[in-house]
């Protein structure tokens, strides 16, 4: 039996709606986010997941709970979003205006640059790689996580590279399948 992994970015949270950096902050899903998670559940209908994993953050765990009803969800801290450090809960637009576009995009989308007191995508990849290596080698696996965590994972799977991952976007409530 082959292995297929569905990486799902959580549905819209309150911070997503307000265009704030979230990181390890823990806002709830919006009503729209809950609706989108139910739509995604319909899209995944008929797939029997052998294992389900989620970040412990509410926006991911709530999304996972909607997707799989009563099935056991294994919570793993390594799936958390990247830490945005000093940028957490701050307006993306305000940060960009304050530090300039080049510095902003280097930290927001680049591989090695991190926000002040936060994590780079490279840091996230180091955190999440042991999780990926420990996944079952066969079966259907659902992993509900966060945009930057999934971006780092895309590099670990060779779908993206450290240099081109800056242009890889996974929207809230969508799937990246490997």
C-alpha positions as CSV (number, residue, x, y, z in Angstrom):
1,X,0.0,0.0,0.0
2,X,1.3,3.4,-0.9
3,X,1.4,6.5,1.3
4,X,-0.6,9.6,0.5
5,X,-0.4,12.7,2.8
6,X,-3.0,15.5,2.8
7,X,-1.5,18.6,4.4
8,X,-4.3,21.0,5.2
9,X,-3.8,24.6,6.2
10,X,-6.4,25.5,8.8
11,X,-9.4,27.5,7.8
12,X,-9.7,31.3,8.4
13,X,-8.9,32.5,11.9
14,X,-9.7,35.9,13.5
15,X,-6.1,37.0,12.8
16,X,-6.2,35.9,9.2
17,X,-9.4,38.0,8.8
18,X,-7.7,41.1,10.3
19,X,-4.4,40.5,8.3
20,X,-2.3,40.1,11.5
21,X,0.7,38.0,12.0
22,X,-0.4,35.0,14.1
23,X,2.5,32.7,14.8
24,X,2.0,31.0,18.1
25,X,-0.9,33.2,19.2
26,X,-4.1,31.1,19.4
27,X,-7.2,32.8,17.9
28,X,-10.4,30.9,17.1
29,X,-11.7,30.2,13.6
30,X,-14.1,32.8,12.2
31,X,-17.6,31.8,11.2
32,X,-16.4,31.9,7.6
33,X,-13.5,29.7,8.6
34,X,-15.9,27.1,10.1
35,X,-18.0,27.2,6.9
36,X,-14.8,26.7,4.7
37,X,-13.7,23.7,6.9
38,X,-17.1,22.1,6.3
39,X,-16.8,22.7,2.6
40,X,-13.3,21.1,2.7
41,X,-14.8,18.1,4.6
42,X,-17.1,17.6,1.6
43,X,-14.1,17.8,-0.8
44,X,-12.4,15.0,1.3
45,X,-15.5,12.9,1.6
46,X,-14.9,9.2,1.0
47,X,-11.2,9.3,1.9
48,X,-10.6,7.0,4.9
49,X,-7.7,8.5,6.8
50,X,-5.6,5.9,8.7
51,X,-3.9,8.6,10.8
52,X,-4.8,12.2,11.6
53,X,-2.4,14.7,13.0
54,X,-2.9,18.3,14.0
55,X,-1.0,21.3,15.4
56,X,-2.2,22.0,19.0
57,X,-3.2,25.6,18.0
58,X,-7.0,26.1,18.1
59,X,-7.4,27.1,14.4
60,X,-5.8,23.9,13.2
61,X,-7.3,21.6,15.8
62,X,-10.8,23.0,15.2
63,X,-10.3,22.5,11.5
64,X,-9.1,18.9,12.0
65,X,-12.1,18.2,14.3
66,X,-14.5,19.4,11.6
67,X,-12.8,17.3,8.9
68,X,-12.8,14.0,10.8
69,X,-15.7,14.0,13.3
70,X,-15.0,11.4,15.9
71,X,-11.7,10.0,14.6
72,X,-8.7,10.2,16.9
73,X,-6.5,13.3,16.3
74,X,-2.9,13.0,17.3
75,X,-1.7,16.4,18.5
76,X,2.0,17.3,17.8
77,X,3.7,20.5,18.8
78,X,6.1,20.2,15.9
79,X,3.3,21.1,13.6
80,X,2.8,24.6,15.1
81,X,3.0,27.7,12.9
82,X,6.3,29.4,12.8
83,X,6.9,31.8,15.6
84,X,6.6,35.4,14.4
85,X,8.3,36.6,17.6
86,X,7.9,40.4,17.9
87,X,5.6,40.5,14.9
88,X,2.9,38.3,16.5
89,X,-0.5,40.0,16.6
90,X,0.8,43.0,14.6
91,X,-0.6,44.3,11.3
92,X,1.3,42.9,8.3
93,X,0.9,46.2,6.5
94,X,2.2,48.2,9.4
95,X,5.3,46.0,9.7
96,X,6.0,46.3,6.0
97,X,5.7,50.2,6.2
98,X,8.0,50.3,9.3
99,X,10.8,48.1,8.1
100,X,10.6,48.4,4.3
101,X,9.5,46.0,1.7
102,X,12.8,44.2,1.2
103,X,13.3,43.4,4.9
104,X,9.7,42.5,5.2
105,X,9.7,40.0,2.4
106,X,13.1,38.5,3.4
107,X,11.7,37.6,6.8
108,X,8.1,36.8,5.7
109,X,8.9,34.7,2.7
110,X,12.7,33.9,2.7
111,X,14.2,30.7,3.9
112,X,16.9,31.9,6.4
113,X,15.7,35.3,7.7
114,X,13.4,35.4,10.7
115,X,11.3,38.1,12.3
116,X,12.9,39.6,15.5
117,X,12.8,36.9,18.2
118,X,10.9,34.5,15.8
119,X,11.6,31.5,13.6
120,X,12.8,31.4,10.0
121,X,11.4,28.8,7.6
122,X,14.6,26.9,7.9
123,X,14.1,26.8,11.7
124,X,10.6,25.4,11.1
125,X,11.9,22.8,8.7
126,X,14.4,21.6,11.4
127,X,11.5,21.4,13.9
128,X,9.1,19.5,11.6
129,X,11.6,17.2,9.8
130,X,11.6,14.6,12.7
131,X,7.8,14.6,12.6
132,X,7.8,13.9,8.8
133,X,10.4,11.1,9.2
134,X,8.3,9.4,11.9
135,X,5.1,9.3,9.8
136,X,3.8,5.9,8.8
137,X,5.2,4.7,5.5
138,X,1.9,3.6,4.2
139,X,-1.8,4.6,4.3
140,X,-3.8,7.8,4.0
141,X,-2.6,10.5,6.3
142,X,-4.2,13.8,7.2
143,X,-2.0,16.5,8.7
144,X,-3.7,19.8,9.7
145,X,-1.2,22.6,10.2
146,X,-0.3,26.1,9.1
147,X,0.8,28.0,6.0
148,X,4.5,28.4,6.9
149,X,4.8,24.9,8.4
150,X,3.5,23.5,5.1
151,X,5.8,25.7,3.1
152,X,8.8,24.3,5.0
153,X,7.4,20.8,4.5
154,X,7.2,21.4,0.8
155,X,10.9,22.0,0.7
156,X,11.6,18.8,2.8
157,X,9.6,16.8,0.2
158,X,11.5,18.5,-2.7
159,X,8.4,20.1,-4.1
160,X,10.0,23.5,-3.6
161,X,13.5,24.6,-3.0
162,X,14.9,27.0,-0.4
163,X,15.2,29.7,-3.1
164,X,11.8,29.3,-4.7
165,X,9.6,28.6,-1.7
166,X,9.1,32.3,-1.2
167,X,6.6,32.2,-4.1
168,X,4.7,29.1,-2.8
169,X,1.4,30.0,-1.2
170,X,-1.2,27.7,0.4
171,X,-4.4,29.5,1.2
172,X,-6.4,29.0,4.4
173,X,-8.7,25.9,4.2
174,X,-6.9,24.3,1.3
175,X,-4.9,21.1,0.7
176,X,-1.3,20.3,-0.3
177,X,-1.1,16.6,-1.2
178,X,2.1,14.5,-1.5
